[in-house]
Amino acid sequence: MILPKHRLEADATFSPRVIWKLKRHSLDLTQRGLIMGILNVTPDSFSDGGSFFDREAAIAHGLQLAAGGADIIDIGGESTRPGAESVDEEEELRRVIPVLRAIRERSDVLLSIDTSKAAVADEAVRAGADIINDVTALQGDPGMAEVALRSGAGVVLMHMQGRPRTMQEAPHYEDVVGEVAEFLRQRMASVLTSGMAAESIALDPGIGFGKKPAHNLALLQSLAQLTAFARPLLIGVSRKSFLAPLADAQSLEERFWPGVALTSFCREQGARIFRVHEPRPHREALRMTEAIMGRPPGTNDP
């Protein structure tokens, strides 16, 4: 059964609290957003060039992200940059599971597995992951929806036009905001029909995934349409190439402050989760924005 639009919109009207149910915790994100630190255990990620492909370096960086203010560490073993080649299941498991286990042994930080493979997600949750972050919105592997449901993990459903290898060749939309919103509505309805609780779901419009700079800008200008589903909205813009023409920021270093500015802007527009490379400045921008928005003084920060 497909959940109708009016049902989701009614939920947004009458349920002001934003709860995200994970494997070990239920988080109240109504007034407090989260910082998700990026940990790429790959040799070919666009932003860090394989700096953390070495296992010990990856573990150390994960712990550093947590110490720097990340609420969640998102661990991925397969690059999703434009043009990226796929990685087989065994290699992805070899890359991420030892790192995830080691971080879990040393820290209670929330852990997310960034994968579209059911076997990798299953093993990661067994090793201590709280969240499954799937760029295919649980569609890339026939077994992923069942793994997500059985595991009790929180899930992130992301929009992507095409696949990483070809997604930036010729992205096209008649109405990018409407099409992304409808995709997320349909994927959420499908997952709910499978038996997953709505509280387990977060949504991601997939900034930079099969989208031109104008598409990304349109989505950022219309976040209210994407937060109408009453689910936490995740935004990932850190270091992405679309910032170059918009902010005259060609290098990765020059894209840093525009990304921090977008964390503040997107939180004001209703987003709750921010996937970034440098947790501390984004966290500071997030907390300052929430204070201005009226977060009660003295609210404890973890």
HELIX and SHEET records of a PDB file:
HELIX    1   1 LYS A    5  PHE A   14  1                                  10    
HELIX    2   2 ARG A   55  ALA A   67  1                                  13    
HELIX    3   3 GLU A   89  ARG A  106  1                                  18    
HELIX    4   4 ALA A  118  ARG A  126  1                                   9    
HELIX    5   5 MET A  144  SER A  151  1                                   8    
HELIX    6   6 VAL A  176  THR A  193  1                                  18    
HELIX    7   7 ALA A  198  SER A  200  5                                   3    
HELIX    8   8 PRO A  213  GLN A  221  1                                   9    
HELIX    9   9 LEU A  223  LEU A  226  1                                   4    
HELIX   10  10 LEU A  243  ALA A  247  1                                   5    
HELIX   11  11 PHE A  256  GLU A  268  1                                  13    
HELIX   12  12 PRO A  279  MET A  293  1                                  15    
SHEET    1   A 2 ILE A  19  LYS A  21  0                                        
SHEET    2   A 2 SER A  26  ASP A  28 -1                                        
SHEET    1   B 8 ILE A 201  ASP A 204  0                                        
SHEET    2   B 8 GLY A 154  MET A 158  1                                        
SHEET    3   B 8 ILE A 131  ASP A 134  1                                        
SHEET    4   B 8 LEU A 110  ASP A 114  1                                        
SHEET    5   B 8 ILE A  72  GLY A  76  1                                        
SHEET    6   B 8 LEU A  34  ASN A  40  1                                        
SHEET    7   B 8 ILE A 273  VAL A 276  1                                        
SHEET    8   B 8 LEU A 234  ILE A 235  1                                        
END                                                                             
